[in-house]
Every structure is written in C-alpha cells, then in structure tokens.
C-alpha cells in the first residue's frame, strides 16, 4: 500500500514540460503546508514551556499546605505552629 502513495506522490511532483505551472503551484502548496506545520510546532512548544514556568511560579508563591479552622479563628496559634514545625518534613 505504501508503494501506491509513493507512486502517486512522485507522479504529481514530476510534471511534464506542458505542466510547469501546475508543478509550481504544487511546490508552493507543499512549502506552505510545511511552514504552517513548523509554525504550529514552535507555538505549541513555546506555550508548553510558558505553562510549566507559570505553574512553577504559582506553586512557588503559594503554600503547599494551609492550616485553617472552620468557622472560627485559631485561638492558640503558637501551640499549633509548634506542633506543625515539629514534623520533620515541614521546612518553613
């Protein structure tokens, strides 16, 4: 099946002398599609990097864990802070 596609592709890329204009149009079309695909790849790569950088900045600013009490404020904040900092995995 692959040989049929190659046959058709070669046939249309090699135009006869009467059909030089059609060959030029084919070449321009192929180049246009190639440039479009390259542009899409570049844009997707840039946006992927931008998304990852933005996510790292957001995670870096906000805490990974937040200690809250529902409804009322925490009354003995010093005791809660001491208990949280006693956990070995807590850095700050």
N, CA, C and O atoms as a GROMACS GRO file, in nm:
protein
  368
    1UNK      N    1   0.082  -0.119   0.000
    1UNK     CA    2   0.000   0.000   0.000
    1UNK      C    3   0.087   0.126   0.000
    1UNK      O    4   0.051   0.226  -0.061
    2UNK      N    5   0.201   0.120   0.068
    2UNK     CA    6   0.288   0.237   0.073
    2UNK      C    7   0.344   0.270  -0.064
    2UNK      O    8   0.367   0.387  -0.094
    3UNK      N    9   0.368   0.170  -0.148
    3UNK     CA   10   0.424   0.197  -0.280
    3UNK      C   11   0.325   0.275  -0.367
    3UNK      O   12   0.367   0.353  -0.452
    4UNK      N   13   0.197   0.255  -0.348
    4UNK     CA   14   0.097   0.329  -0.425
    4UNK      C   15   0.103   0.478  -0.392
    4UNK      O   16   0.097   0.562  -0.482
    5UNK      N   17   0.115   0.511  -0.263
    5UNK     CA   18   0.124   0.651  -0.224
    5UNK      C   19   0.250   0.716  -0.281
    5UNK      O   20   0.245   0.830  -0.328
    6UNK      N   21   0.361   0.644  -0.277
    6UNK     CA   22   0.484   0.698  -0.334
    6UNK      C   23   0.469   0.719  -0.484
    6UNK      O   24   0.516   0.819  -0.538
    7UNK      N   25   0.404   0.625  -0.552
    7UNK     CA   26   0.383   0.637  -0.696
    7UNK      C   27   0.301   0.762  -0.729
    7UNK      O   28   0.337   0.838  -0.818
    8UNK      N   29   0.192   0.782  -0.658
    8UNK     CA   30   0.106   0.898  -0.683
    8UNK      C   31   0.181   1.027  -0.649
    8UNK      O   32   0.172   1.125  -0.723
    9UNK      N   33   0.253   1.028  -0.538
    9UNK     CA   34   0.328   1.147  -0.499
    9UNK      C   35   0.434   1.184  -0.601
    9UNK      O   36   0.446   1.301  -0.639
   10UNK      N   37   0.512   1.085  -0.646
   10UNK     CA   38   0.615   1.113  -0.747
   10UNK      C   39   0.553   1.156  -0.878
   10UNK      O   40   0.609   1.241  -0.948
   11UNK      N   41   0.440   1.100  -0.912
   11UNK     CA   42   0.377   1.135  -1.039
   11UNK      C   43   0.334   1.282  -1.042
   11UNK      O   44   0.351   1.349  -1.143
   12UNK      N   45   0.279   1.331  -0.933
   12UNK     CA   46   0.233   1.469  -0.930
   12UNK      C   47   0.346   1.568  -0.904
   12UNK      O   48   0.334   1.685  -0.942
   13UNK      N   49   0.453   1.525  -0.841
   13UNK     CA   50   0.565   1.616  -0.819
   13UNK      C   51   0.649   1.634  -0.945
   13UNK      O   52   0.709   1.740  -0.965
   14UNK      N   53   0.654   1.533  -1.029
   14UNK     CA   54   0.727   1.543  -1.156
   14UNK      C   55   0.629   1.577  -1.267
   14UNK      O   56   0.564   1.488  -1.323
   15UNK      N   57   0.618   1.703  -1.298
   15UNK     CA   58   0.525   1.745  -1.403
   15UNK      C   59   0.596   1.746  -1.537
   15UNK      O   60   0.718   1.761  -1.544
   16UNK      N   61   0.519   1.731  -1.643
   16UNK     CA   62   0.576   1.736  -1.777
   16UNK      C   63   0.601   1.881  -1.815
   16UNK      O   64   0.562   1.972  -1.743
   17UNK      N   65   0.666   1.903  -1.927
   17UNK     CA   66   0.703   2.038  -1.968
   17UNK      C   67   0.580   2.126  -1.990
   17UNK      O   68   0.587   2.246  -1.966
   18UNK      N   69   0.471   2.071  -2.033
   18UNK     CA   70   0.349   2.149  -2.053
   18UNK      C   71   0.290   2.193  -1.919
   18UNK      O   72   0.220   2.294  -1.911
   19UNK      N   73   0.317   2.118  -1.817
   19UNK     CA   74   0.252   2.141  -1.688
   19UNK      C   75   0.346   2.204  -1.585
   19UNK      O   76   0.334   2.175  -1.466
   20UNK      N   77   0.439   2.288  -1.628
   20UNK     CA   78   0.532   2.350  -1.533
   20UNK      C   79   0.458   2.439  -1.433
   20UNK      O   80   0.498   2.448  -1.317
   21UNK      N   81   0.352   2.505  -1.477
   21UNK     CA   82   0.276   2.592  -1.387
   21UNK      C   83   0.211   2.510  -1.276
   21UNK      O   84   0.209   2.553  -1.160
   22UNK      N   85   0.159   2.395  -1.310
   22UNK     CA   86   0.097   2.308  -1.209
   22UNK      C   87   0.204   2.261  -1.110
   22UNK      O   88   0.178   2.250  -0.991
   23UNK      N   89   0.324   2.233  -1.160
   23UNK     CA   90   0.432   2.192  -1.072
   23UNK      C   91   0.470   2.305  -0.976
   23UNK      O   92   0.500   2.279  -0.860
   24UNK      N   93   0.470   2.430  -1.023
   24UNK     CA   94   0.499   2.543  -0.937
   24UNK      C   95   0.393   2.559  -0.829
   24UNK      O   96   0.426   2.585  -0.713
   25UNK      N   97   0.267   2.544  -0.866
   25UNK     CA   98   0.158   2.553  -0.768
   25UNK      C   99   0.172   2.441  -0.664
   25UNK      O  100   0.150   2.464  -0.545
   26UNK      N  101   0.206   2.322  -0.709
   26UNK     CA  102   0.225   2.210  -0.617
   26UNK      C  103   0.338   2.239  -0.520
   26UNK      O  104   0.325   2.215  -0.400
   27UNK      N  105   0.449   2.291  -0.570
   27UNK     CA  106   0.563   2.323  -0.485
   27UNK      C  107   0.528   2.431  -0.383
   27UNK      O  108   0.564   2.420  -0.266
   28UNK      N  109   0.458   2.534  -0.426
   28UNK     CA  110   0.416   2.640  -0.333
   28UNK      C  111   0.321   2.584  -0.227
   28UNK      O  112   0.330   2.623  -0.110
   29UNK      N  113   0.232   2.495  -0.266
   29UNK     CA  114   0.138   2.435  -0.169
   29UNK      C  115   0.212   2.351  -0.066
   29UNK      O  116   0.183   2.358   0.053
   30UNK      N  117   0.308   2.271  -0.112
   30UNK     CA  118   0.384   2.186  -0.020
   30UNK      C  119   0.464   2.272   0.076
   30UNK      O  120   0.468   2.245   0.196
   31UNK      N  121   0.528   2.377   0.025
   31UNK     CA  122   0.604   2.467   0.112
   31UNK      C  123   0.513   2.538   0.212
   31UNK      O  124   0.551   2.557   0.328
   32UNK      N  125   0.394   2.578   0.169
   32UNK     CA  126   0.301   2.644   0.259
   32UNK      C  127   0.256   2.553   0.373
   32UNK      O  128   0.249   2.596   0.488
   33UNK      N  129   0.226   2.429   0.340
   33UNK     CA  130   0.186   2.334   0.444
   33UNK      C  131   0.302   2.306   0.539
   33UNK      O  132   0.283   2.298   0.660
   34UNK      N  133   0.424   2.293   0.485
   34UNK     CA  134   0.540   2.267   0.570
   34UNK      C  135   0.566   2.384   0.665
   34UNK      O  136   0.594   2.362   0.782
   35UNK      N  137   0.558   2.507   0.615
   35UNK     CA  138   0.578   2.624   0.701
   35UNK      C  139   0.469   2.632   0.807
   35UNK      O  140   0.497   2.666   0.922
   36UNK      N  141   0.345   2.601   0.771
   36UNK     CA  142   0.236   2.602   0.868
   36UNK      C  143   0.255   2.501   0.978
   36UNK      O  144   0.231   2.531   1.095
   37UNK      N  145   0.299   2.381   0.943
   37UNK     CA  146   0.322   2.277   1.044
   37UNK      C  147   0.438   2.317   1.134
   37UNK      O  148   0.432   2.298   1.256
   38UNK      N  149   0.544   2.374   1.076
   38UNK     CA  150   0.657   2.419   1.158
   38UNK      C  151   0.613   2.528   1.256
   38UNK      O  152   0.655   2.528   1.372
   39UNK      N  153   0.530   2.620   1.209
   39UNK     CA  154   0.482   2.728   1.296
   39UNK      C  155   0.398   2.672   1.411
   39UNK      O  156   0.411   2.716   1.525
   40UNK      N  157   0.313   2.575   1.382
   40UNK     CA  158   0.231   2.514   1.487
   40UNK      C  159   0.319   2.444   1.591
   40UNK      O  160   0.293   2.454   1.711
   41UNK      N  161   0.421   2.374   1.546
   41UNK     CA  162   0.511   2.304   1.640
   41UNK      C  163   0.582   2.404   1.729
   41UNK      O  164   0.594   2.382   1.850
   42UNK      N  165   0.630   2.513   1.671
   42UNK     CA  166   0.700   2.615   1.751
   42UNK      C  167   0.606   2.679   1.852
   42UNK      O  168   0.643   2.695   1.969
   43UNK      N  169   0.486   2.715   1.810
   43UNK     CA  170   0.391   2.780   1.901
   43UNK      C  171   0.351   2.686   2.014
   43UNK      O  172   0.344   2.729   2.130
   44UNK      N  173   0.324   2.560   1.984
   44UNK     CA  174   0.289   2.465   2.089
   44UNK      C  175   0.404   2.444   2.186
   44UNK      O  176   0.382   2.432   2.307
   45UNK      N  177   0.526   2.440   2.136
   45UNK     CA  178   0.642   2.424   2.225
   45UNK      C  179   0.657   2.544   2.318
   45UNK      O  180   0.683   2.528   2.437
   46UNK      N  181   0.641   2.663   2.263
   46UNK     CA  182   0.654   2.785   2.345
   46UNK      C  183   0.545   2.789   2.452
   46UNK      O  184   0.574   2.821   2.567
   47UNK      N  185   0.422   2.757   2.415
   47UNK     CA  186   0.314   2.762   2.513
   47UNK      C  187   0.328   2.654   2.619
   47UNK      O  188   0.290   2.676   2.734
   48UNK      N  189   0.382   2.538   2.583
   48UNK     CA  190   0.405   2.434   2.683
   48UNK      C  191   0.508   2.480   2.785
   48UNK      O  192   0.489   2.462   2.905
   49UNK      N  193   0.616   2.540   2.738
   49UNK     CA  194   0.716   2.593   2.829
   49UNK      C  195   0.662   2.705   2.915
   49UNK      O  196   0.692   2.713   3.034
   50UNK      N  197   0.581   2.792   2.856
   50UNK     CA  198   0.521   2.903   2.931
   50UNK      C  199   0.429   2.850   3.039
   50UNK      O  200   0.429   2.901   3.151
   51UNK      N  201   0.350   2.749   3.008
   51UNK     CA  202   0.258   2.691   3.106
   51UNK      C  203   0.334   2.630   3.223
   51UNK      O  204   0.297   2.650   3.338
   52UNK      N  205   0.441   2.555   3.193
   52UNK     CA  206   0.519   2.494   3.301
   52UNK      C  207   0.586   2.599   3.388
   52UNK      O  208   0.590   2.585   3.510
   53UNK      N  209   0.639   2.705   3.326
   53UNK     CA  210   0.701   2.812   3.403
   53UNK      C  211   0.602   2.884   3.492
   53UNK      O  212   0.632   2.916   3.607
   54UNK      N  213   0.484   2.910   3.438
   54UNK     CA  214   0.380   2.978   3.515
   54UNK      C  215   0.334   2.891   3.632
   54UNK      O  216   0.313   2.941   3.742
   55UNK      N  217   0.319   2.762   3.609
   55UNK     CA  218   0.279   2.670   3.716
   55UNK      C  219   0.384   2.667   3.827
   55UNK      O  220   0.350   2.668   3.945
   56UNK      N  221   0.512   2.664   3.789
   56UNK     CA  222   0.618   2.665   3.890
   56UNK      C  223   0.618   2.794   3.972
   56UNK      O  224   0.641   2.790   4.092
   57UNK      N  225   0.591   2.906   3.907
   57UNK     CA  226   0.586   3.033   3.980
   57UNK      C  227   0.468   3.038   4.076
   57UNK      O  228   0.481   3.088   4.187
   58UNK      N  229   0.354   2.987   4.033
   58UNK     CA  230   0.235   2.988   4.119
   58UNK      C  231   0.256   2.897   4.239
   58UNK      O  232   0.222   2.934   4.352
   59UNK      N  233   0.310   2.779   4.217
   59UNK     CA  234   0.334   2.686   4.328
   59UNK      C  235   0.440   2.742   4.421
   59UNK      O  236   0.434   2.720   4.542
   60UNK      N  237   0.538   2.813   4.366
   60UNK     CA  238   0.644   2.870   4.450
   60UNK      C  239   0.594   2.981   4.541
   60UNK      O  240   0.650   3.002   4.648
   61UNK      N  241   0.489   3.052   4.502
   61UNK     CA  242   0.437   3.162   4.583
   61UNK      C  243   0.342   3.111   4.690
   61UNK      O  244   0.347   3.157   4.804
   62UNK      N  245   0.256   3.018   4.655
   62UNK     CA  246   0.156   2.968   4.750
   62UNK      C  247   0.211   2.851   4.830
   62UNK      O  248   0.302   2.781   4.786
   63UNK      N  249   0.154   2.832   4.947
   63UNK     CA  250   0.194   2.721   5.032
   63UNK      C  251   0.138   2.590   4.977
   63UNK      O  252   0.033   2.588   4.912
   64UNK      N  253   0.208   2.482   5.006
   64UNK     CA  254   0.160   2.351   4.964
   64UNK      C  255   0.052   2.299   5.058
   64UNK      O  256  -0.031   2.217   5.019
   65UNK      N  257   0.055   2.346   5.180
   65UNK     CA  258  -0.048   2.308   5.279
   65UNK      C  259  -0.090   2.433   5.356
   65UNK      O  260  -0.008   2.522   5.382
   66UNK      N  261  -0.216   2.438   5.390
   66UNK     CA  262  -0.271   2.554   5.461
   66UNK      C  263  -0.346   2.502   5.584
   66UNK      O  264  -0.436   2.418   5.572
   67UNK      N  265  -0.310   2.554   5.702
   67UNK     CA  266  -0.374   2.512   5.826
   67UNK      C  267  -0.482   2.614   5.860
   67UNK      O  268  -0.452   2.732   5.881
   68UNK      N  269  -0.608   2.568   5.864
   68UNK     CA  270  -0.720   2.656   5.894
   68UNK      C  271  -0.816   2.586   5.989
   68UNK      O  272  -0.818   2.464   6.001
   69UNK      N  273  -0.895   2.667   6.055
   69UNK     CA  274  -1.002   2.613   6.138
   69UNK      C  275  -1.132   2.664   6.079
   69UNK      O  276  -1.143   2.783   6.047
   70UNK      N  277  -1.228   2.577   6.065
   70UNK     CA  278  -1.353   2.613   6.000
   70UNK      C  279  -1.440   2.697   6.093
   70UNK      O  280  -1.467   2.658   6.206
   71UNK      N  281  -1.483   2.812   6.043
   71UNK     CA  282  -1.581   2.893   6.116
   71UNK      C  283  -1.522   2.995   6.210
   71UNK      O  284  -1.562   3.112   6.206
   72UNK      N  285  -1.429   2.955   6.295
   72UNK     CA  286  -1.374   3.048   6.394
   72UNK      C  287  -1.222   3.052   6.379
   72UNK      O  288  -1.162   2.958   6.326
   73UNK      N  289  -1.159   3.160   6.424
   73UNK     CA  290  -1.013   3.167   6.414
   73UNK      C  291  -0.945   3.070   6.511
   73UNK      O  292  -1.004   3.027   6.610
   74UNK      N  293  -0.821   3.038   6.482
   74UNK     CA  294  -0.744   2.951   6.571
   74UNK      C  295  -0.705   3.033   6.695
   74UNK      O  296  -0.648   3.141   6.684
   75UNK      N  297  -0.738   2.979   6.813
   75UNK     CA  298  -0.718   3.054   6.936
   75UNK      C  299  -0.573   3.047   6.985
   75UNK      O  300  -0.515   3.150   7.021
   76UNK      N  301  -0.515   2.931   6.986
   76UNK     CA  302  -0.378   2.916   7.037
   76UNK      C  303  -0.284   2.889   6.919
   76UNK      O  304  -0.239   2.777   6.897
   77UNK      N  305  -0.255   2.995   6.846
   77UNK     CA  306  -0.176   2.984   6.723
   77UNK      C  307  -0.033   2.939   6.751
   77UNK      O  308   0.028   2.871   6.668
   78UNK      N  309   0.022   2.977   6.866
   78UNK     CA  310   0.160   2.939   6.898
   78UNK      C  311   0.173   2.788   6.917
   78UNK      O  312   0.272   2.728   6.874
   79UNK      N  313   0.074   2.727   6.979
   79UNK     CA  314   0.077   2.582   7.000
   79UNK      C  315   0.062   2.509   6.867
   79UNK      O  316   0.131   2.410   6.843
   80UNK      N  317  -0.027   2.556   6.783
   80UNK     CA  318  -0.046   2.493   6.651
   80UNK      C  319   0.082   2.507   6.568
   80UNK      O  320   0.123   2.412   6.501
   81UNK      N  321   0.143   2.624   6.572
   81UNK     CA  322   0.268   2.646   6.497
   81UNK      C  323   0.377   2.553   6.547
   81UNK      O  324   0.451   2.497   6.466
   82UNK      N  325   0.389   2.536   6.676
   82UNK     CA  326   0.492   2.447   6.732
   82UNK      C  327   0.468   2.302   6.691
   82UNK      O  328   0.563   2.230   6.661
   83UNK      N  329   0.342   2.258   6.690
   83UNK     CA  330   0.311   2.120   6.650
   83UNK      C  331   0.341   2.096   6.503
   83UNK      O  332   0.390   1.990   6.464
   84UNK      N  333   0.310   2.196   6.420
   84UNK     CA  334   0.336   2.181   6.276
   84UNK      C  335   0.486   2.180   6.249
   84UNK      O  336   0.534   2.100   6.169
   85UNK      N  337   0.561   2.268   6.315
   85UNK     CA  338   0.705   2.274   6.292
   85UNK      C  339   0.778   2.154   6.351
   85UNK      O  340   0.894   2.130   6.316
   86UNK      N  341   0.714   2.079   6.440
   86UNK     CA  342   0.776   1.959   6.496
   86UNK      C  343   0.779   1.845   6.395
   86UNK      O  344   0.855   1.749   6.413
   87UNK      N  345   0.700   1.854   6.291
   87UNK     CA  346   0.700   1.750   6.187
   87UNK      C  347   0.830   1.764   6.108
   87UNK      O  348   0.862   1.874   6.062
   88UNK      N  349   0.907   1.655   6.091
   88UNK     CA  350   1.038   1.666   6.025
   88UNK      C  351   1.032   1.712   5.879
   88UNK      O  352   1.126   1.775   5.831
   89UNK      N  353   0.924   1.683   5.808
   89UNK     CA  354   0.914   1.720   5.667
   89UNK      C  355   0.880   1.867   5.645
   89UNK      O  356   0.892   1.917   5.534
   90UNK      N  357   0.836   1.937   5.750
   90UNK     CA  358   0.799   2.077   5.737
   90UNK      C  359   0.926   2.161   5.736
   90UNK      O  360   1.008   2.151   5.827
   91UNK      N  361   0.941   2.242   5.632
   91UNK     CA  362   1.062   2.324   5.618
   91UNK      C  363   1.041   2.463   5.675
   91UNK      O  364   1.128   2.516   5.744
   92UNK      N  365   0.926   2.523   5.647
   92UNK     CA  366   0.903   2.660   5.693
   92UNK      C  367   0.761   2.674   5.743
   92UNK      O  368   0.722   2.783   5.787
   0.00000   0.00000   0.00000
